């Protein structure tokens, strides 16, 4: 396969195919980024992140804004938790959700 001259020149200056391949993050890092981007791709989940930006909240307060069925809200909260954007901590019968540093960084 022939490569356009300008592209080949720039590729050579970079260090060739091997150097280009070395710039790709590890598979683990790519999977982590994919989970975060997936979590951020839904407006409902972004809304939850913005709700948690200023203070930790229980599900009842989050749902007051979201107005979702409990199972649907739980689904979105789990995606945010699995991606590392939020965390939940038990306080008696309540789970209090808060945004993580990664979640704050994602909102910037």
C-alpha positions as CSV (number, residue, x, y, z in Angstrom):
1,X,0.0,0.0,0.0
2,X,1.4,3.4,-1.0
3,X,1.4,6.2,1.5
4,X,1.1,9.8,0.4
5,X,4.6,11.5,0.4
6,X,3.7,14.1,3.0
7,X,2.1,11.6,5.4
8,X,5.2,9.3,5.0
9,X,7.5,12.2,5.8
10,X,5.6,13.2,8.9
11,X,5.4,9.6,10.0
12,X,9.1,9.2,9.6
13,X,9.7,12.4,11.6
14,X,7.5,10.9,14.4
15,X,9.6,7.7,14.4
16,X,7.7,5.5,12.1
17,X,4.9,3.0,12.6
18,X,6.3,1.7,15.8
19,X,6.5,5.1,17.4
20,X,2.9,5.8,16.2
21,X,1.7,2.6,17.8
22,X,3.5,3.4,21.0
23,X,1.4,6.6,21.4
24,X,-1.8,4.5,21.7
25,X,-2.8,4.0,25.3
26,X,-2.9,0.5,26.8
27,X,-6.0,-1.6,26.3
28,X,-6.9,-1.2,29.9
29,X,-6.7,2.6,29.6
30,X,-8.7,2.6,26.4
31,X,-11.4,0.5,28.1
32,X,-11.5,2.9,31.1
33,X,-11.8,5.9,28.8
34,X,-14.6,4.1,26.9
35,X,-16.6,3.5,30.1
36,X,-16.2,7.2,31.0
37,X,-17.2,8.5,27.6
38,X,-20.2,6.1,27.5
39,X,-21.3,7.4,30.9
40,X,-21.0,11.0,29.7
41,X,-22.9,10.3,26.4
42,X,-26.3,10.4,28.0
43,X,-28.0,13.8,29.0
44,X,-29.7,12.1,32.0
45,X,-26.3,11.0,33.4
46,X,-24.8,14.4,32.8
47,X,-27.7,16.0,34.7
48,X,-27.0,13.7,37.6
49,X,-23.3,14.7,37.6
50,X,-24.3,18.4,37.7
51,X,-26.7,17.7,40.5
52,X,-23.9,16.1,42.5
53,X,-21.3,18.7,41.6
54,X,-22.1,20.9,44.6
55,X,-23.1,18.4,47.3
56,X,-23.7,14.7,47.9
57,X,-27.3,13.7,47.5
58,X,-29.6,10.8,48.3
59,X,-31.6,9.0,45.6
60,X,-34.8,10.7,46.7
61,X,-33.4,14.2,46.0
62,X,-31.8,13.1,42.7
63,X,-35.1,11.6,41.6
64,X,-37.0,14.8,42.6
65,X,-35.2,16.5,39.7
66,X,-34.9,13.5,37.3
67,X,-38.5,12.1,37.7
68,X,-37.5,8.6,36.6
69,X,-38.7,5.2,37.6
70,X,-36.6,3.8,40.4
71,X,-35.1,1.1,38.2
72,X,-34.2,3.6,35.4
73,X,-32.5,5.9,37.9
74,X,-30.7,3.0,39.4
75,X,-29.5,2.0,36.0
76,X,-28.0,5.4,35.3
77,X,-26.4,5.7,38.7
78,X,-24.8,2.3,38.3
79,X,-23.3,3.3,34.9
80,X,-21.9,6.5,36.6
81,X,-20.5,4.4,39.5
82,X,-18.9,1.8,37.2
83,X,-17.2,4.5,35.2
84,X,-15.8,6.0,38.4
85,X,-17.6,9.3,38.0
86,X,-19.6,9.0,41.2
87,X,-19.5,6.9,44.4
88,X,-22.2,5.8,46.8
89,X,-21.8,5.5,50.6
90,X,-24.3,3.9,52.9
91,X,-25.7,6.0,55.8
92,X,-28.1,3.8,57.5
93,X,-30.8,2.9,55.0
94,X,-29.7,5.6,52.6
95,X,-27.1,5.6,49.9
96,X,-25.6,9.0,49.6
97,X,-24.0,9.7,46.1
98,X,-21.2,12.1,45.5
99,X,-19.1,13.1,42.5
100,X,-15.5,11.9,42.3
101,X,-12.5,13.8,41.3
102,X,-12.8,12.1,37.9
103,X,-16.4,13.2,37.7
104,X,-15.5,16.8,38.5
105,X,-12.7,16.7,35.8
106,X,-15.2,15.4,33.3
107,X,-17.5,18.4,33.8
108,X,-14.8,20.9,33.1
